Amino acid sequence: MSEDLDEIIEKLKRNGSTFNSDVLKQIKEEVIKSLKKDESISEILIELTKELEEKINEFINHTNRVISGLATCIYIPNLDGSYSITVYGGKNGYDKNDYDIDEKTIFDLASITKLYTFLLALKLIENGYLRREDEISKLDERFSSLKNYTVEDVLKMSGVIKTKGLIISGKDKEEAMNILKTTYIEDEDKTKNNYTDLGFIILSKVIEQIVSSKCGKVMSFNEIMNEYLLKPWGLNETMFYPSKNFFHIAGNGNSDGTVHDPKAKILGGSVGSAGLFATSHDLKCLSDHLFKVENVNYAKLAGSVIFSNSNKGYAGIYQKHPLGLEKSFVPNEYAKGSFASQGFTGSVAIFDIQNKIHNHILVNSIKEGEIKKPEGYMNALTIYQIILTQITLKMYLSTKYYQNIGYSEFVDIYGRAK
């Protein structure tokens, strides 16, 4: 048994995983103890769910009350079976009368929206609507100052682009759009990455114009995202403008359910930088598609390190970094090429493409009317993510061990933190 686990661990190391030896020893001992009970995979996952529930209670009941609730998941799919632990905890607001977080809760993804916009752009490039080398100013004359600035530059966030004035200073959508049109290139050094919302907002406007023109009808970014990415991938619980009649809305600090991001909000709520909402279920569905290699290897591109001066890749996606969670939302224990997308509202989605591991932490961290998360949230998140990673490794070693001796199952376990 111990030798079999050592073999699985060595494969993880060959894929680029690194471990704290003391922590790994403890994890291995706990897995061996669990396997010796001769339990089924389901029974082992139930025990891990209980452990995760206890840790979530600590996270929710942190002394600074950094979140009111969350939905979190460990998902390990492959051809021989899939294994999933999903735990809900707390409420979708800070009032005792708010709804419990459950499968009907849809979370404001904030900048995780950029991952979807990146995938949509790749789909449209694949279908011939535009090319990576196309110049923004030639695709859309509204952005005439972006000469020699290409779709690829937007996707990479190359150089430095700015507007003459703040978009959020606009009195309405039209005035905010006029400010967006003033976007210009301040620094043309494209060897550097500069994280910004501007390029992805502009890209969504360009996509609207191009797709509408080619389809012969006016299509909003919301409609295009649905038509070309969300519906084909079965992401039926991922959307702009979620209805309070069908979902409990969390993560935005707005009782009216509107998007938290002020730029997205004033521009109508549907742009490429922020505005999407999703359920825990749909994050798992997204990982299923990213773990497949289709005509375009979307996940490999998302996990590509493209700038030496930054641990971010395309769309501002965090790449695995030698310093692990100190510099990235990707744990050291995950493989080379793993990546994470994180939003201002506090949620994180992590994808280990080689080992086919997905985690997400969807949270309600912003109080009604507040503009940012409470002090202490990021520290609490790091502590929780360390715990989540350790439980994920226990789950991975256990399921791989059973698969190696000929057992495979499709197991979904749902838990509820108190």
C-alpha positions as CSV (number, residue, x, y, z in Angstrom):
1,M,0.0,0.0,0.0
2,S,2.8,2.4,1.0
3,E,4.7,1.6,-2.1
4,D,1.7,2.2,-4.3
5,L,1.2,5.6,-2.8
6,D,4.9,6.4,-3.2
7,E,4.5,5.7,-6.9
8,I,1.5,8.1,-7.2
9,I,3.5,10.8,-5.4
10,E,6.5,10.3,-7.7
11,K,4.2,10.8,-10.7
12,L,3.0,14.1,-9.1
13,K,6.6,15.2,-8.7
14,R,7.4,14.3,-12.3
15,N,4.5,16.6,-13.3
16,G,6.1,19.5,-11.4
17,S,4.5,19.2,-7.9
18,T,6.7,20.1,-4.9
19,F,5.9,19.2,-1.3
20,N,6.8,20.1,2.3
21,S,8.2,16.7,3.4
22,D,6.7,16.9,6.9
23,V,3.2,17.7,5.6
24,L,3.4,15.1,2.8
25,K,4.4,12.5,5.4
26,Q,1.4,13.3,7.6
27,I,-0.9,13.3,4.6
28,K,0.4,9.9,3.5
29,E,0.0,8.4,7.0
30,E,-3.6,9.6,7.2
31,V,-4.4,8.1,3.8
32,I,-2.8,4.8,4.7
33,K,-4.8,4.7,7.9
34,S,-8.0,5.4,6.0
35,L,-7.3,2.8,3.3
36,K,-6.6,0.1,5.9
37,K,-10.2,0.5,7.1
38,D,-11.1,-1.2,3.8
39,E,-13.8,1.3,3.2
40,S,-15.3,2.2,-0.2
41,I,-14.3,5.4,-2.0
42,S,-17.6,6.9,-1.1
43,E,-17.0,6.3,2.6
44,I,-13.5,7.8,2.4
45,L,-14.9,10.9,0.7
46,I,-17.6,11.3,3.3
47,E,-14.9,11.4,6.0
48,L,-12.9,14.0,4.0
49,T,-16.1,16.0,3.6
50,K,-16.6,16.1,7.4
51,E,-13.0,17.3,7.8
52,L,-13.6,20.0,5.2
53,E,-16.8,21.1,6.9
54,E,-15.0,21.6,10.2
55,K,-12.3,23.8,8.5
56,I,-15.0,25.8,6.7
57,N,-16.7,26.6,10.0
58,E,-13.4,28.0,11.2
59,F,-13.1,30.1,7.9
60,I,-16.6,31.4,8.2
61,N,-16.4,32.1,11.9
62,H,-13.0,33.8,11.6
63,T,-12.6,36.5,14.4
64,N,-12.8,39.3,11.8
65,R,-15.9,37.7,10.2
66,V,-14.2,38.0,6.8
67,I,-17.0,36.1,4.9
68,S,-20.6,35.3,5.5
69,G,-20.7,32.1,3.4
70,L,-19.1,30.1,0.7
71,A,-19.4,27.2,-1.8
72,T,-16.2,25.2,-2.1
73,C,-15.3,22.2,-4.1
74,I,-12.7,19.5,-4.8
75,Y,-13.2,17.8,-8.2
76,I,-11.1,15.1,-9.7
77,P,-12.5,13.8,-13.0
78,N,-11.0,11.3,-15.5
79,L,-12.0,8.7,-18.0
80,D,-12.4,6.0,-15.3
81,G,-14.6,7.9,-12.9
82,S,-15.1,11.2,-11.2
83,Y,-14.9,12.2,-7.6
84,S,-16.4,15.4,-6.2
85,I,-16.7,17.0,-2.8
86,T,-18.9,20.1,-2.6
87,V,-19.5,21.9,0.7
88,Y,-21.8,24.8,1.3
89,G,-21.7,27.0,4.4
90,G,-23.0,30.2,5.9
91,K,-25.4,32.7,4.2
92,N,-25.5,34.9,1.1
93,G,-25.4,38.0,3.3
94,Y,-24.4,39.2,6.7
95,D,-27.9,39.3,8.1
96,K,-29.3,36.3,10.0
97,N,-32.4,36.4,7.8
98,D,-30.4,35.9,4.6
99,Y,-30.5,32.7,2.6
100,D,-28.3,29.7,3.3
101,I,-25.7,29.1,0.7
102,D,-26.8,26.1,-1.4
103,E,-26.9,24.7,-4.9
104,K,-29.1,27.6,-5.9
105,T,-26.6,30.3,-4.9
106,I,-25.0,32.1,-7.8
107,F,-21.8,34.1,-7.1
108,D,-20.5,37.3,-8.6
109,L,-17.2,36.1,-10.3
110,A,-15.8,39.6,-10.8
111,S,-12.5,39.3,-12.7
112,I,-12.9,35.6,-13.2
113,T,-15.1,36.8,-16.0
114,K,-11.8,37.5,-17.9
115,L,-11.1,33.8,-18.1
116,Y,-14.5,33.3,-19.9
117,T,-13.8,36.3,-22.2
118,F,-10.4,34.8,-23.1
119,L,-12.1,31.5,-23.9
120,L,-14.8,33.2,-25.9
121,A,-12.1,35.1,-27.9
122,L,-10.3,31.9,-28.7
123,K,-13.6,30.4,-29.9
124,L,-14.3,33.3,-32.2
125,I,-10.7,33.3,-33.5
126,E,-11.2,29.6,-34.2
127,N,-14.4,30.3,-36.1
128,G,-12.8,33.0,-38.2
129,Y,-14.5,36.1,-36.7
130,L,-11.1,37.7,-35.9
131,R,-7.4,37.0,-35.7
132,R,-4.9,37.4,-32.9
133,E,-2.8,39.8,-35.0
134,D,-5.8,42.0,-35.9
135,E,-5.3,45.6,-34.8
136,I,-7.9,47.0,-32.5
137,S,-8.1,50.4,-34.2
138,K,-8.8,48.6,-37.6
139,L,-11.4,46.3,-36.1
140,D,-13.3,49.1,-34.4
141,E,-12.8,52.8,-35.3
142,R,-14.2,53.9,-32.0
143,F,-10.8,52.9,-30.6
144,S,-8.7,54.7,-33.2
145,S,-5.9,55.6,-30.7
146,L,-5.0,51.9,-30.3
147,K,-2.9,51.7,-33.4
148,N,-0.5,48.7,-33.6
149,Y,-2.3,47.3,-30.5
150,T,-3.6,43.9,-31.4
151,V,-6.1,41.4,-30.1
152,E,-3.1,39.4,-28.9
153,D,-1.9,42.4,-27.0
154,V,-5.3,42.7,-25.3
155,L,-5.3,39.0,-24.3
156,K,-1.8,39.3,-22.9
157,M,-2.4,42.7,-21.3
158,S,0.8,43.9,-23.0
159,G,2.2,47.4,-22.6
160,V,0.2,50.1,-20.8
161,I,-3.1,51.5,-21.9
162,K,-5.1,54.3,-20.2
163,T,-8.2,56.4,-20.6
164,K,-8.4,60.2,-20.4
165,G,-10.5,60.2,-17.3
166,L,-12.1,57.5,-15.1
167,I,-14.8,55.4,-16.6
168,I,-16.6,55.3,-13.2
169,S,-16.8,59.1,-13.3
170,G,-19.3,59.0,-16.1
171,K,-22.8,60.0,-15.2
172,D,-24.4,57.3,-17.3
173,K,-23.6,54.4,-19.7
174,E,-23.2,56.8,-22.7
175,E,-20.8,59.1,-20.9
176,A,-18.8,56.1,-19.5
177,M,-18.6,54.7,-23.0
178,N,-17.3,58.1,-24.3
179,I,-14.5,57.9,-21.7
180,L,-13.7,54.4,-22.8
181,K,-13.2,55.6,-26.4
182,T,-10.4,57.8,-25.3
183,T,-8.2,54.8,-24.4
184,Y,-4.6,55.4,-25.6
185,I,-1.3,53.6,-25.4
186,E,0.9,55.2,-22.7
187,D,3.8,52.7,-22.9
188,E,4.4,50.6,-26.0
189,D,6.8,48.2,-24.3
190,K,4.9,44.9,-25.0
191,T,7.4,42.7,-23.2
192,K,5.8,43.7,-19.9
193,N,2.5,42.7,-18.5
194,N,0.3,45.4,-17.0
195,Y,-2.9,44.2,-15.4
196,T,-5.9,46.2,-16.4
197,D,-9.7,45.9,-17.0
198,L,-9.6,48.3,-20.0
199,G,-8.4,45.9,-22.7
200,F,-11.0,43.3,-21.9
201,I,-13.8,45.9,-21.7
202,I,-12.7,47.1,-25.1
203,L,-12.4,43.6,-26.5
204,S,-16.0,42.9,-25.5
205,K,-17.1,46.0,-27.4
206,V,-15.1,45.0,-30.4
207,I,-16.6,41.5,-30.3
208,E,-20.1,43.0,-30.2
209,Q,-19.4,45.0,-33.3
210,I,-17.7,42.2,-35.3
211,V,-20.2,39.4,-34.5
212,S,-23.2,41.7,-35.0
213,S,-21.8,42.8,-38.4
214,K,-21.1,39.2,-39.6
215,C,-24.5,37.9,-38.3
216,G,-26.5,40.8,-39.8
217,K,-28.2,41.6,-36.5
218,V,-27.3,43.5,-33.3
219,M,-26.0,41.2,-30.6
220,S,-24.9,42.2,-27.1
221,F,-21.9,40.8,-25.4
222,N,-24.2,38.9,-23.1
223,E,-25.9,37.2,-26.1
224,I,-22.6,36.4,-27.8
225,M,-21.2,34.9,-24.6
226,N,-24.3,32.7,-24.3
227,E,-24.4,31.7,-28.0
228,Y,-20.7,30.9,-28.6
229,L,-19.4,29.6,-25.2
230,L,-21.9,29.1,-22.3
231,K,-24.6,27.2,-24.2
232,P,-22.2,25.0,-26.2
233,W,-20.4,24.0,-23.0
234,G,-23.6,23.4,-21.1
235,L,-22.9,26.3,-18.6
236,N,-26.5,27.0,-18.0
237,E,-26.0,28.4,-14.6
238,T,-23.3,30.9,-15.7
239,M,-24.7,34.3,-16.8
240,F,-24.8,38.0,-16.8
241,Y,-27.9,39.4,-15.0
242,P,-29.0,36.5,-12.8
243,S,-32.6,36.6,-11.7
244,K,-33.4,36.8,-8.0
245,N,-36.5,34.6,-8.8
246,F,-34.3,31.6,-9.7
247,F,-31.1,32.1,-7.7
248,H,-29.9,33.4,-4.4
249,I,-27.3,36.0,-5.4
250,A,-24.0,36.3,-3.4
251,G,-20.6,37.9,-3.6
252,N,-21.6,41.4,-4.8
253,G,-22.7,43.4,-1.7
254,N,-25.7,44.6,-3.7
255,S,-29.2,43.7,-2.5
256,D,-30.6,44.4,-5.9
257,G,-28.4,41.6,-7.4
258,T,-26.4,43.9,-9.8
259,V,-22.7,43.3,-10.5
260,H,-20.3,44.6,-7.9
261,D,-17.6,46.0,-10.2
262,P,-18.3,49.7,-10.7
263,K,-17.0,49.9,-14.3
264,A,-19.0,46.9,-15.4
265,K,-22.0,48.3,-13.7
266,I,-22.0,51.7,-15.3
267,L,-21.3,50.2,-18.7
268,G,-24.5,48.1,-18.5
269,G,-23.4,45.0,-16.5
270,S,-22.2,42.9,-19.4
271,V,-18.5,43.5,-20.4
272,G,-15.4,41.4,-20.8
273,S,-13.7,42.3,-17.6
274,A,-16.4,41.5,-15.0
275,G,-20.1,40.8,-14.7
276,L,-20.5,37.1,-14.9
277,F,-22.2,35.1,-12.1
278,A,-21.9,31.3,-11.7
279,T,-22.9,28.5,-9.4
280,S,-20.5,25.9,-7.9
281,H,-22.0,23.3,-10.3
282,D,-21.0,25.3,-13.4
283,L,-17.4,25.8,-12.2
284,K,-17.1,22.0,-12.2
285,C,-18.6,21.9,-15.8
286,L,-16.1,24.5,-16.9
287,S,-13.2,22.4,-15.6
288,D,-14.6,19.4,-17.5
289,H,-14.1,21.3,-20.8
290,L,-10.8,22.7,-19.8
291,F,-9.5,19.3,-19.0
292,K,-10.3,18.1,-22.6
293,V,-8.1,18.8,-25.5
294,E,-10.3,20.1,-28.3
295,N,-9.3,21.8,-31.6
296,V,-7.6,24.5,-29.5
297,N,-5.9,23.5,-26.2
298,Y,-7.6,26.2,-24.2
299,A,-6.2,25.1,-20.9
300,K,-2.6,24.9,-22.1
301,L,-2.9,28.5,-23.3
302,A,-4.5,29.6,-20.0
303,G,-1.6,28.0,-18.1
304,S,1.2,29.5,-20.3
305,V,3.8,31.7,-18.6
306,I,4.3,34.5,-21.1
307,F,6.0,37.3,-19.2
308,S,9.3,37.0,-17.2
309,N,8.3,40.0,-15.0
310,S,5.0,38.6,-13.9
311,N,3.4,35.4,-12.6
312,K,0.3,36.2,-14.6
313,G,-0.4,34.9,-18.1
314,Y,-3.2,35.5,-20.6
315,A,-6.2,37.5,-19.2
316,G,-4.4,38.1,-15.9
317,I,-4.6,34.5,-15.0
318,Y,-2.3,33.5,-12.2
319,Q,0.4,30.9,-13.1
320,K,2.1,28.5,-10.8
321,H,5.0,30.2,-9.0
322,P,8.0,28.7,-7.2
323,L,6.8,30.6,-4.0
324,G,3.4,29.0,-4.3
325,L,0.6,30.7,-2.5
326,E,2.9,33.6,-1.5
327,K,2.9,34.7,-5.1
328,S,0.0,33.0,-6.7
329,F,-3.4,31.3,-5.9
330,V,-1.9,28.0,-7.3
331,P,-0.5,25.6,-4.6
332,N,3.1,24.2,-5.0
333,E,1.6,20.8,-4.8
334,Y,-0.1,21.2,-8.2
335,A,1.6,20.4,-11.5
336,K,3.5,22.7,-13.8
337,G,1.0,24.6,-16.1
338,S,-1.6,24.8,-13.3
339,F,-3.4,28.1,-13.1
340,A,-5.9,30.1,-11.1
341,S,-8.4,32.9,-11.8
342,Q,-9.3,35.2,-8.9
343,G,-11.8,38.0,-8.6
344,F,-12.0,41.2,-6.5
345,T,-15.1,39.8,-4.8
346,G,-12.8,37.1,-3.3
347,S,-13.6,34.0,-5.3
348,V,-10.9,31.7,-6.7
349,A,-11.0,28.9,-9.3
350,I,-7.9,26.7,-9.6
351,F,-7.2,24.2,-12.4
352,D,-4.4,21.5,-12.4
353,I,-4.6,20.4,-16.0
354,Q,-2.0,17.5,-15.9
355,N,-3.4,15.9,-12.8
356,K,-7.0,16.9,-13.5
357,I,-7.7,18.5,-10.2
358,H,-10.1,21.4,-9.8
359,N,-10.8,23.5,-6.8
360,H,-13.0,26.5,-6.3
361,I,-13.8,28.8,-3.4
362,L,-16.8,31.0,-4.1
363,V,-17.5,33.4,-1.3
364,N,-19.7,36.2,-0.1
365,S,-17.1,38.6,1.4
366,I,-18.5,42.1,0.6
367,K,-21.1,43.6,2.9
368,E,-24.1,45.6,1.7
369,G,-22.9,48.9,0.3
370,E,-19.2,48.2,0.9
371,I,-16.7,48.7,-1.9
372,K,-14.2,46.1,-0.9
373,K,-13.5,43.0,1.2
374,P,-12.9,43.3,4.9
375,E,-9.3,43.5,6.3
376,G,-7.9,40.1,6.9
377,Y,-9.7,38.3,4.1
378,M,-6.7,37.5,2.0
379,N,-4.8,36.0,5.0
380,A,-7.8,33.9,5.9
381,L,-8.2,32.8,2.3
382,T,-4.5,31.6,2.2
383,I,-4.9,29.6,5.4
384,Y,-8.1,28.0,4.1
385,Q,-6.5,27.3,0.7
386,I,-3.6,25.5,2.4
387,I,-6.1,23.3,4.2
388,L,-8.2,22.7,1.0
389,T,-5.0,21.7,-0.8
390,Q,-4.1,19.1,1.9
391,I,-7.6,17.6,1.8
392,T,-7.4,17.6,-2.0
393,L,-4.2,15.6,-1.9
394,K,-5.7,13.1,0.5
395,M,-8.6,12.7,-1.9
396,Y,-6.3,12.4,-4.9
397,L,-4.1,9.8,-3.3
398,S,-7.1,7.7,-2.1
399,T,-8.9,7.8,-5.4
400,K,-5.8,7.1,-7.5
401,Y,-4.9,4.1,-5.2
402,Y,-8.4,2.6,-5.8
403,Q,-8.2,3.2,-9.5
404,N,-4.8,1.6,-9.7
405,I,-6.1,-1.6,-8.1
406,G,-9.1,-1.7,-10.5
407,Y,-11.9,0.2,-8.8
408,S,-13.6,3.2,-10.4
409,E,-16.7,5.1,-9.5
410,F,-18.6,8.3,-10.1
411,V,-19.1,9.9,-6.7
412,D,-20.5,13.3,-5.7
413,I,-20.6,14.1,-2.1
414,Y,-22.4,17.2,-0.8
415,G,-21.8,18.6,2.7
416,R,-23.1,21.5,4.8
417,A,-20.9,23.5,7.2
418,K,-22.8,24.6,10.3
